[in-house]
Each structure stands twice: as structure tokens, then as C-alpha cells.
Amino acid sequence: MRHFGHISPAVREVLFFREPCAFDADSSSRLLSTALGATLYSPATRPRLADDVIKQGGQGVVSMVLCLEDSIDDAEVVGAEANLVRQFADLEARDAEVPLLFIRVREPEQITDLVRRLGSSVRLLSGFVLPKFTEERGELFLEALTAAEASGGHRLFAMPVLESPELLHLETRGETLRGISRTVDKYRDRVLALRLGVTDFCSAYGLRRAPDMTAYDVQIVGAVIGDVVNVLGRSDGTGFTITGPVWEYFRLQERMFKPQLRRSPFMGQAEELRTALIEHDLDGLLREIELDRANGLLGKTCIHPSHVLPVHALSVVSHEEYSDAQDILRPERGGGGVLRSAYTNKMNEVKPHRAWAERTLLRADVFGVAREDVGFVELLAAGVTA
């Protein structure tokens, strides 16, 4: 699979200076953690789940979570587990290419039980999403994952969700973060990425952000995100990929604030695209994606297919970013120094910007590099047309 693989090769050639690379479930964890992109969640109760997975994969989705937790009623869990087993068998029988598939469980014992029940179709499973992750709960989840991997003979990754009240509350946050850090470091080769449960954070205080606002506008949430990145997202080799929070909105709501999308990139026919984005409250999503990256996050939890293409389009590396990153990482610059960017609009300081450049080139491998005259609008429009 590859990002923008649902777009024709001829169109990709027009859009990309350097096309996204191909990868699969057996690729390195470093590559896969970057490639997750917009991870689409789906309730495990859906009766045509196999059809949904194949359809979404054909429309550009590269990672999905099939949820047994908060998205379904407590009384539905047993039926949802049985449905997952049937749907995985269906996918295996079709021998179709599928996105990276993860199951969000409630309890550790579900991991070993499901791996056993999936049988040979477990080869289509990339791992498990572990909810309300703390040191105590996380150890049990990761022990179960290790045991399931050994019994099934198939590599399985974990994606812990950081969403517990202990992480949100100021008086317990520091020790909770240190405990989580100890646990994920112990199982580093099993942890693909850390996910943020911002909806649960808001719930602890009876809050819900409006479609005009990002997670970072809710100060108590923004503070937690900053602390999580501070402890768990460092670029010194100890950090993990941390994904952006879910965007909850996907249909027309009454607006309080003016649209956040400026007009200049949307002239001509693209103005229709701008209008559609605003009508569906996706301008707020776009701003949040940009703030995710500015705050050290990569990828995003998505609950609606309309969110996938914007996340991926904004993940493509611009030609300017690529040029800067390459200049910073040139072998002859190993001693440091300062240089003017090739675009002559900024200073590139080699040593401080090295970690950024390395991350940028990894993102360029996975999402590609746009041509000089190609921006977000062209990428999004091509994806929508496809």
C-alpha cells in the first residue's frame, strides 16, 4: 500500500516531486508509525465490516481501528467479538489488500482470546489499541499482547491510548506520565504509537469543544498534550510517535466565528472546495492538524471518512520543507553552522534543526514531496476526485 495510492499514477506524477513510498504490514515499526496517517475508527458491530474495510482501503485509508470499547454498548461486546471473527475470516477468504488493522479492546484477556479465535486470519491483524493506559493497566495489556504474539506466531503492535483521569489531574499527572514512560519503554519494540484520548480528557471536566475550536483552545487539554509530548515525544531516541486527537464534527453546525480558511489558495474552481470544507466544519479540522504538527504530533484519530483526505493532504511535505531538510542534513554540514534557505526566506541552523529535518525526510518517504506549485488544495482535490 501507499498514501495516495488510490490516485492514478499519471495524476500522482503531476502532484509529486517525490512520490510516497510503498509499505506493508511487515515494514519497520519506524516507517509504520509515521505511515499511520488518519486512523479511521469503526464500531466492531457493523454487519458488513469486511466490505467497509475494503471500501475504505480503496479510498486512501491505510490504518483502521475496529472498536470493541466506547463506540459500542456494553451489552454488544460478545456479539461484536463474534462479528470480528466472522469478518476477518471473510477478508481472508477474499484475499484482498486491506489497511493496517487494529482492534481496540476493553480488557487484557480479550487480546489472547481474540488471537486464538481469529486463527489463520490473524495474519491480517497489525495489533491492538489499549484504552485508558496507565502503568498498572498497561503492564497487563502488554503482557497479554506478548503472549498472544508468541502463541499466534505473528507480529502484533500495541497502540496505548492516553486518556485516564490520573493523566489529566495536575496532582497525579507527573507520576502517571513517569509510570507510562517506564511501561512503554520496557515494551518499546511492541509499541507502535501513543494515541491521545482528548474526548475523555474533556469528559472529566464536563467540557466539549465546539467546531470553531481546536483541542489546543481548551487550555486544560492543551496543557496535557504539551506534557505528554514533553515526556514521551522527545527526539533524542527515547520518544514515541504520538498521534493527534479525534475531530468530532462532520456535518453542518451553527457557526459562532468566521471561517478560518483564508481565500487566497482557493481561487477559481477551488472556491467550491473551500465552501464545501467550511460547510462541513472541516476548516477547524485543518487548523487543528497544523497545530498537531506544530506541537509534535503526527497522524490523527478519525471517526469519519471525510476527515482522512485532509489529514493526508496536510501530511505531504512541501517542496520548501524538503529543500530545507536536505540542506540541513548534507554530510558537509556535520559540524553545524547557519545557512540561508534555498527559498531565501529563512535561516536554517544546522544543529538545532537537525531533528526536525530527520523527521521531515521520514515523512517525505511516507507521504511524498509535493511539486513546487502544488499545495494542499490540489492534493485534496485530486483525492476527492479519485
C-alpha positions, 0 to 999 in steps of 0.5 A, a space after each residue: 500500500 501507499 498514501 495516495 495510492 488510490 490516485 492514478 499514477 499519471 495524476 500522482 506524477 503531476 502532484 509529486 516531486 517525490 512520490 510516497 513510498 510503498 509499505 506493508 504490514 511487515 515494514 519497520 515499526 519506524 516507517 509504520 508509525 509515521 505511515 499511520 496517517 488518519 486512523 479511521 475508527 469503526 464500531 466492531 458491530 457493523 454487519 458488513 465490516 469486511 466490505 467497509 474495510 475494503 471500501 475504505 482501503 480503496 479510498 486512501 485509508 491505510 490504518 483502521 481501528 475496529 472498536 470493541 470499547 466506547 463506540 459500542 454498548 456494553 451489552 454488544 461486546 460478545 456479539 461484536 467479538 463474534 462479528 470480528 471473527 466472522 469478518 476477518 475470516 471473510 477478508 481472508 477468504 477474499 484475499 484482498 489488500 486491506 489497511 493496517 488493522 487494529 482492534 481496540 479492546 476493553 480488557 487484557 484477556 480479550 487480546 489472547 482470546 481474540 488471537 486464538 479465535 481469529 486463527 489463520 486470519 490473524 495474519 491480517 491483524 497489525 495489533 491492538 489499541 489499549 484504552 485508558 493506559 496507565 502503568 498498572 493497566 498497561 503492564 497487563 495489556 502488554 503482557 497479554 499482547 506478548 503472549 498472544 504474539 508468541 502463541 499466534 506466531 505473528 507480529 502484533 503492535 500495541 497502540 496505548 491510548 492516553 486518556 485516564 483521569 490520573 493523566 489529566 489531574 495536575 496532582 497525579 499527572 507527573 507520576 502517571 506520565 513517569 509510570 507510562 514512560 517506564 511501561 512503554 519503554 520496557 515494551 518499546 519494540 511492541 509499541 507502535 504509537 501513543 494515541 491521545 484520548 482528548 474526548 475523555 480528557 474533556 469528559 472529566 471536566 464536563 467540557 466539549 469543544 465546539 467546531 470553531 475550536 481546536 483541542 489546543 483552545 481548551 487550555 486544560 487539554 492543551 496543557 496535557 498534550 504539551 506534557 505528554 509530548 514533553 515526556 514521551 515525544 522527545 527526539 533524542 531516541 527515547 520518544 514515541 510517535 504520538 498521534 493527534 486527537 479525534 475531530 468530532 464534527 462532520 456535518 453542518 453546525 451553527 457557526 459562532 466565528 468566521 471561517 478560518 480558511 483564508 481565500 487566497 489558495 482557493 481561487 477559481 474552481 477551488 472556491 467550491 472546495 473551500 465552501 464545501 470544507 467550511 460547510 462541513 466544519 472541516 476548516 477547524 479540522 485543518 487548523 487543528 492538524 497544523 497545530 498537531 504538527 506544530 506541537 509534535 504530533 503526527 497522524 490523527 484519530 478519525 471517526 469519519 471518512 471525510 476527515 482522512 483526505 485532509 489529514 493526508 493532504 496536510 501530511 505531504 511535505 512541501 517542496 520548501 520543507 524538503 529543500 530545507 531538510 536536505 540542506 540541513 542534513 548534507 554530510 558537509 554540514 556535520 559540524 553545524 553552522 547557519 545557512 540561508 534557505 534555498 527559498 531565501 526566506 529563512 535561516 536554517 541552523 544546522 544543529 538545532 534543526 537537525 531533528 526536525 529535518 530527520 523527521 521531515 525526510 521520514 515523512 517525505 518517504 511516507 507521504 511524498 514531496 509535493 511539486 513546487 506549485 502544488 499545495 494542499 488544495 490540489 492534493 485534496 482535490 485530486 483525492 476527492 476526485 479519485 
